[in-house]
Amino acid sequence: MKIAIIGAGMVGSTAAFYLSQDHDVTLYDDGHGQATKAAAGIICPWFSKRRNKPWYRLANGGAHFYRDLLADLAETGIETTAYQQKTTWLLKKKPKLIDDLMAIAQKRQVDAPLIQEIHKLSPSYQQAAFPAWRYDGDLIQTDAGAVVDGQALCQDLLAGARTFGLRVKDMKVSLDKISDHEIIVKEDQESYDIVVLTSGAWLPSLLIGHDYQVDIRPQKGQLAVIQTDWDTSQIPLIMPEGEGDIIPHLDGKIFIGATHEDEKGYDLSTEPSQLADILSTAYALVPELADFPVNELKVGTRAYASDYAPFYGPIPDQANLYVASGLGSSGLTTGPLIGRELARMINGEATKLDPSDYPVGNYISRD
Ligand SMILES: Cc1cc2nc3c(=O)[nH]c(=O)nc-3n(C[C@H](O)[C@H](O)[C@H](O)COP(=O)(O)OP(=O)(O)OC[C@H]3O[C@@H](n4cnc5c(N)ncnc54)[C@H](O)[C@@H]3O)c2cc1C
């Protein structure tokens, strides 16, 4: 089949990687505001208190799916370094909250083989593991978390997909004619059997002109990148209370963030003042971080549905038009699995998750 994918973030790049193996695929992306490129990279859904069970199944499945994705990528000869499993620390000021969260994660261990270990870590052990660390309470340590460089992973997936013949076009596109037999990408005047819209927060702009209502709104996110001369492979992924996560990436880079700014629409300007509180929380925990420069601010746009749930699959009245959006602040965790599931749906294969848990029809309707 001839397939177009619009949007080369985490979902679109993964879908492109799998679909290119059996189909003639073109991927369009204008690279503007992509959430994946700006993401902090935390993969650690097991301590979430969100009650939405379909979301948890997707997030837990997504965190575990990374192993398959890396193995499939390795078969094309690409050994990516974009995914690093990490010792992870969670901070909660109230001891009861620590106990509650440990209990939640321990219960989840049955369906989460990635979690080998969850325990409390006292300050002296914290200090021994990370000498620059200053904190005087117990925290939770697990071995299950991971840090992902979304941009690098997408580049590796696209390199893998190109070996199967994927074409990537660096352009902003819109849909022209949508019929049951073909969908035309306007700017290219190319006709496709199937089109997959993995355009994140920009899904409404692709559908509104075709009389669809789309329940998606943008949220601005910013984070700071500090360039240290530390061996960041030895530093844990640290999740304090609030927005100031400390995320060690490769080559001495530590990401601090991220903000969740509603009411900013699709604004992509950097606003250092929004990061001031987040940075001071990080400096209080790791004072030596303040000796290094913030050498980059990353900005991206998350996509949220009004009930904060992700959705994917074909649009109910248009079987050749697929969408995925609403991944919110956990799309690096859920995105690869969503991309894989979309490819399975298009190939007519059995899906791992029940697609009716992520119903497109709840978020997209005809005017
Ligand atoms: C600051 C920040 C921190 C985050 N941290 C984490 C984290 O730690 N862990 C986690 O799990 N998640 C995190 N997320 C969330 C995660 O990044 C997103 O949910 C996920 O990347 C969304 O992927 P996507 O493929 O749906 O969309 P995107 O990555 O936004 O990709 C959509 C792409 O479509 C393109 N596009 C849109 N319209 C068109 C068009 N008309 N023509 C051509 N191209 C188009 C865009 O340019 C973009 O490249 C974070 C997000 C932000 C912003």
The ligand as a Gaussian input file, in Angstrom:
#p B3LYP/6-31G(d) Opt

LIG

0 1
 C        9.221000      19.917000      27.739000
 C        8.639000      18.536000      27.577000
 C        9.074000      17.499000      28.404000
 C        8.558000      16.206000      28.257000
 N        9.064000      15.189000      29.018000
 C        8.591000      13.922000      28.861000
 C        9.143000      12.859000      29.621000
 O       10.056000      13.053000      30.415000
 N        8.617000      11.608000      29.460000
 C        7.606000      11.349000      28.575000
 O        7.171000      10.193000      28.482000
 N        7.082000      12.356000      27.819000
 C        7.543000      13.619000      27.949000
 N        7.020000      14.643000      27.206000
 C        5.888000      14.367000      26.319000
 C        6.331000      13.810000      24.971000
 O        7.441000      14.529000      24.506000
 C        5.192000      13.910000      23.962000
 O        3.977000      13.425000      24.499000
 C        5.518000      13.067000      22.709000
 O        6.817000      13.368000      22.271000
 C        4.501000      13.353000      21.614000
 O        4.895000      12.678000      20.453000
 P        4.072000      12.845000      19.109000
 O        4.781000      12.006000      18.100000
 O        2.624000      12.587000      19.378000
 O        4.135000      14.406000      18.742000
 P        5.354000      15.385000      18.435000
 O        6.619000      14.869000      19.002000
 O        4.938000      16.744000      18.835000
 O        5.503000      15.297000      16.856000
 C        4.551000      15.856000      15.990000
 C        5.276000      16.280000      14.712000
 O        4.316000      16.588000      13.696000
 C        4.811000      17.667000      12.943000
 N        3.682000      18.294000      12.243000
 C        2.523000      18.764000      12.788000
 N        1.703000      19.250000      11.836000
 C        2.352000      19.070000      10.647000
 C        2.033000      19.375000       9.297000
 N        0.879000      19.965000       8.966000
 N        2.924000      19.063000       8.321000
 C        4.103000      18.470000       8.644000
 N        4.475000      18.164000       9.910000
 C        3.601000      18.461000      10.904000
 C        5.424000      18.574000      14.014000
 O        6.321000      19.496000      13.445000
 C        6.128000      17.536000      14.882000
 O        7.434000      17.292000      14.411000
 C        7.534000      15.945000      27.303000
 C        7.103000      16.980000      26.471000
 C        7.647000      18.273000      26.600000
 C        7.182000      19.365000      25.673000

